[in-house]
Amino acid sequence: MIIRRGLTILLGLAGVSLLVYGAAFSQHQVSYEEKVAPPPLPPEPPLPPFIRPGPGGAPPPFIKPPPRPPQQAIIHVKYVTEREAKLVLEATRGGVILTEDGKLKRTYSGAPPSGCPT
């Protein structure tokens, strides 16, 4: 009887200590995407002096360089380490998801979601 009670108390204390450890000290890496403006394009090189501009001051159409492709924002993937308690709260609100490869990813940028989506 005493052994059973002692074992029950020991297992209960072990469970509580594991919960405290998980809530207070366990941390995980979370990835998030950050969009950065692309660097400015360099200016177009001037035409050689032997090419004379056509009517209206523009160069002949067969000498014009091809149009430049539109610039897109650069996306950097960054990682941050967060406590498990905060991750549980964010997952409840829909701010963190588990990707197909088993990693955690933030679904927002800037301020976290304020409430439950449902």
C-alpha positions in Angstrom: 0.0 0.0 0.0 2.8 2.4 0.9 4.7 1.5 -2.2 1.7 2.0 -4.4 1.0 5.4 -2.9 4.6 6.5 -3.2 4.8 5.3 -6.8 1.6 7.2 -7.6 3.0 10.4 -6.1 6.3 10.0 -7.8 4.6 9.5 -11.2 2.4 12.5 -10.6 5.3 14.7 -9.7 7.2 13.5 -12.8 4.2 14.3 -15.0 3.9 17.8 -13.5 7.6 18.5 -13.9 7.5 17.4 -17.6 4.5 19.7 -18.2 6.4 22.7 -16.6 9.5 21.9 -18.6 7.5 21.7 -21.8 5.6 25.0 -21.2 8.6 27.0 -19.9 11.8 25.7 -21.5 10.9 23.8 -24.7 11.7 25.9 -27.8 11.2 25.3 -31.6 12.3 27.0 -34.7 9.7 28.7 -36.8 10.2 30.0 -40.4 8.7 33.1 -41.8 9.0 34.9 -45.1 10.1 38.5 -45.4 9.6 40.4 -48.7 12.4 42.8 -49.6 12.3 45.4 -52.3 14.6 44.5 -55.2 17.6 46.7 -55.8 17.2 49.4 -58.4 18.1 48.6 -62.0 21.3 50.2 -63.3 20.8 53.0 -65.8 20.8 52.0 -69.5 24.2 52.6 -71.2 24.3 55.6 -73.5 24.3 55.0 -77.2 27.6 55.2 -79.0 28.4 58.6 -80.6 28.4 57.2 -84.1 24.6 56.4 -83.9 22.5 59.4 -84.6 19.1 59.7 -83.0 16.1 59.4 -85.3 13.3 61.9 -85.7 12.1 63.2 -82.3 15.5 62.5 -80.6 14.8 58.8 -80.1 17.2 56.2 -81.5 16.1 54.1 -84.5 13.8 51.3 -83.4 16.2 48.5 -84.5 18.9 49.8 -82.1 16.7 50.1 -79.0 17.5 47.5 -76.4 14.8 45.0 -75.5 12.4 46.0 -72.7 13.6 45.2 -69.2 11.6 42.5 -67.3 9.5 43.8 -64.4 11.3 43.5 -61.0 9.7 41.3 -58.4 10.1 41.5 -54.7 12.8 39.2 -53.2 11.5 36.8 -50.6 13.9 35.8 -47.7 13.1 32.9 -45.5 14.2 33.5 -41.9 14.0 31.5 -38.8 13.3 32.4 -35.2 13.3 30.3 -32.0 10.1 30.6 -30.0 8.8 29.0 -26.7 6.3 26.2 -27.0 3.6 28.1 -25.0 3.6 31.0 -27.4 3.5 28.6 -30.4 0.5 26.8 -28.9 -1.3 30.1 -28.6 -0.4 31.1 -32.2 -1.4 27.8 -33.6 -4.8 28.1 -31.8 -5.3 31.5 -33.5 -4.2 30.2 -36.9 -0.8 32.0 -36.9 1.4 28.9 -37.2 1.0 25.8 -39.4 2.9 22.6 -39.8 4.3 22.2 -43.4 4.5 19.0 -45.3 8.1 18.4 -44.4 7.3 18.7 -40.7 8.6 22.2 -40.0 6.7 25.1 -38.4 5.8 28.1 -40.5 4.2 31.5 -39.7 1.2 32.4 -41.8 1.4 36.1 -41.2 3.9 39.0 -41.3 3.9 41.9 -38.9 1.4 41.7 -36.0 0.1 38.3 -35.0 -3.6 37.4 -35.4 -5.8 38.9 -32.7 -8.4 36.2 -32.2 -9.6 32.7 -33.2 -10.5 32.6 -36.9 -13.8 30.7 -36.1 
